[in-house]
Every structure is written in C-alpha cells, then in structure tokens.
C-alpha cells in the first residue's frame, strides 16, 4: 500500500494537471489523496516543497530508464521529457510562483544529459573550456525551450522533435 507522501504527490499531479498552482491547496491535496489533513504538514512544509517532491518524482521517472543520449537531439528530448510527460501540469507550475522549482529540475536534467554527451564525445580527453561552454549553452537553451516554447505549443511533442534536429545541427559545430 502506498504511503501518505506518495498518495499526496499523486493527488498533486492530478490536481496540477487540472488547476493553476495557486488554486491547489493542502486541503484539496489531502482530500484527493484520501489522507488526514495533518498528513500534509507532516510530509511537506508548504506547497512549494510538494511541487518539488512531485518534480523530483517526475525526474526519477525520466532517469530511471537509464537511457543516455547519443546525440544532442536525444539529450534535448530527455531533458524536455519533464515538460512532455504532463504538459498541462508543467505549464500550471511554470506560470506560478513555483516556476523556479521547475526550471531548476529541468536544468538538472539538461546538465546530466548534455554533460554525458560531451564527455562521451571527448573519449579519454578531459573537457576544456570549449566543452564546458557547450554544456552551458545547451543547458540554457534546453531549459528555455522546455519551460517556454514547448509549454505554449499546441503539439509540444512535434515541436520537441523539431528542436531536437536543431540541437543536433548546433552540436555538430560545437562539440
């Protein structure tokens, strides 16, 4: 049986896909989760901590496959999958005071995937400033696109594939 924390995270995921972040309250979360109201304050200090726990669970779901990118386009798709898994929920978080929590999680994924890609391309050589700059550039671009463009798109999956092609072209000239 799931524990109260997991049930509240699942309830938050459902609620955030239906509502703006500011309208999701601890009371709504505990009611949807079917747990006592006191469970919220036991597990989370506020809604931002719950949002971060939800995003951490989403990141874990993305990374649990163990798939690592072979191309910059694949690295972008893996990074953007945090937005693509639940576009409406991601949008509702990004258009709120919790946007920074979302961007930090996307940035963590981007750093992981683009660093892996660059290190794989280098082989035995250690990354120099050019490679570190490439990771910073790709991370910034991925975070910006995944938190703005994809969330505003009518078909975020199709747009993500288009951007993946652009990342591949850019990578060919940078790394």
C-alpha positions in Angstrom: 0.0 0.0 0.0 1.2 3.5 -0.8 2.2 5.8 2.0 0.6 9.2 2.6 3.5 11.1 0.9 3.2 9.1 -2.3 -0.5 9.5 -2.3 -0.3 13.2 -1.9 2.3 13.5 -4.7 -0.1 11.6 -7.0 -3.0 13.7 -5.9 -0.9 16.9 -6.6 -0.1 15.5 -10.1 -3.7 15.1 -10.8 -4.7 18.5 -9.4 -1.9 20.4 -11.1 -2.9 19.0 -14.5 -6.4 20.4 -13.9 -5.7 23.7 -12.0 -3.3 26.6 -11.6 -0.7 26.1 -8.9 -2.1 28.9 -6.8 -5.6 27.2 -6.6 -4.2 23.9 -5.4 -4.3 23.9 -1.6 -3.1 21.4 1.0 -6.8 20.7 1.8 -7.5 19.8 -1.8 -4.4 17.6 -1.9 -5.2 15.7 1.2 -8.9 15.3 0.2 -7.9 13.9 -3.2 -5.3 11.7 -1.7 -7.7 10.4 1.0 -5.4 11.1 3.9 -5.9 13.1 7.1 -5.3 16.9 6.7 -2.5 16.7 9.3 -0.5 14.4 6.9 0.3 17.4 4.7 2.2 19.3 7.3 3.9 16.1 8.5 5.3 15.5 5.0 5.6 19.0 3.4 6.3 22.4 4.9 4.4 24.1 2.1 3.1 23.7 -1.5 6.5 24.6 -3.0 8.1 21.6 -1.2 5.2 19.4 -2.5 5.8 20.8 -6.0 9.5 20.0 -5.7 8.7 16.5 -4.5 6.4 15.9 -7.5 9.0 17.2 -9.9 11.7 15.0 -8.2 9.4 12.0 -8.8 8.9 13.0 -12.4 12.7 13.4 -12.9 13.2 10.0 -11.3 10.7 8.5 -13.8 12.6 10.2 -16.7 16.1 9.0 -15.5 15.1 5.5 -14.2 15.3 4.0 -17.7 19.0 4.6 -17.6 18.9 5.7 -21.3 21.7 8.1 -22.0 21.8 10.3 -25.2 23.9 9.6 -28.2 23.1 12.9 -29.9 22.3 16.4 -28.7 18.8 16.0 -30.1 18.3 13.0 -27.8 19.7 14.9 -24.9 17.2 17.7 -25.6 14.3 15.2 -25.8 15.3 13.6 -22.5 15.6 17.0 -20.9 12.3 18.1 -22.3 10.5 15.0 -21.2 9.9 16.6 -17.9 7.7 19.1 -19.8 6.3 16.5 -22.2 5.2 13.9 -19.6 2.5 16.3 -18.3 2.4 19.5 -20.4 -0.6 20.9 -18.6 0.8 20.3 -15.2 4.2 21.7 -16.2 2.5 24.8 -17.6 0.5 25.3 -14.5 3.6 25.1 -12.4 5.7 27.3 -14.7 3.1 30.1 -14.8 3.2 30.3 -11.0 5.5 31.2 -8.2 6.9 27.7 -8.3 8.4 28.3 -11.8 11.9 28.4 -10.3 11.5 24.9 -8.8 10.5 23.6 -12.3 13.4 25.4 -14.1 15.9 24.0 -11.5 14.7 20.5 -12.1 14.9 20.9 -15.9 18.3 22.4 -15.6 19.5 19.4 -13.5 18.3 17.1 -16.3 19.9 19.2 -19.0 23.2 19.3 -17.1 23.1 15.5 -16.7 22.3 14.7 -20.3 24.5 17.3 -22.1 27.5 16.6 -19.8 27.2 12.9 -20.6 27.0 13.6 -24.3 30.1 15.9 -24.3 32.1 13.5 -22.1 31.3 10.6 -24.4 32.4 12.6 -27.5 35.7 13.5 -25.8 36.7 10.0 -25.1 39.8 10.0 -22.9 40.4 13.7 -23.1 39.2 15.9 -20.2 36.7 18.7 -21.0 38.2 22.1 -21.7 36.5 25.5 -21.6 35.0 25.0 -25.1 33.3 21.8 -24.0 32.1 23.4 -20.7 30.8 26.3 -22.7 28.9 23.9 -25.0 27.3 22.2 -22.0 26.3 25.6 -20.5 24.9 26.7 -23.9 22.9 23.6 -24.5 21.6 23.6 -20.9 20.4 27.2 -21.1 18.8 26.6 -24.5 17.1 23.4 -23.3 15.8 25.0 -20.1 14.4 28.0 -22.0 12.7 25.9 -24.7 11.4 23.3 -22.3 9.9 25.9 -20.0 8.6 28.3 -22.5 8.2 27.2 -26.1 7.1 23.6 -25.5 4.6 24.6 -22.9 3.0 27.2 -25.2 2.9 24.8 -28.2 -0.3 23.2 -29.4 1.7 20.0 -30.1 4.7 20.0 -27.8 5.9 16.6 -28.9 6.2 17.6 -32.5 7.9 20.9 -31.6 10.3 19.0 -29.4 11.3 16.8 -32.3 11.9 19.9 -34.5 14.1 21.4 -31.7 16.0 18.1 -31.4 17.1 18.4 -35.0 18.3 22.0 -34.3 20.3 20.7 -31.3 21.9 18.1 -33.5 23.0 20.7 -36.0 24.3 23.0 -33.3 26.2 20.2 -31.6 28.0 19.3 -34.8 29.6 22.8 -34.9 30.3 23.0 -31.1 31.4 19.6 -29.8 
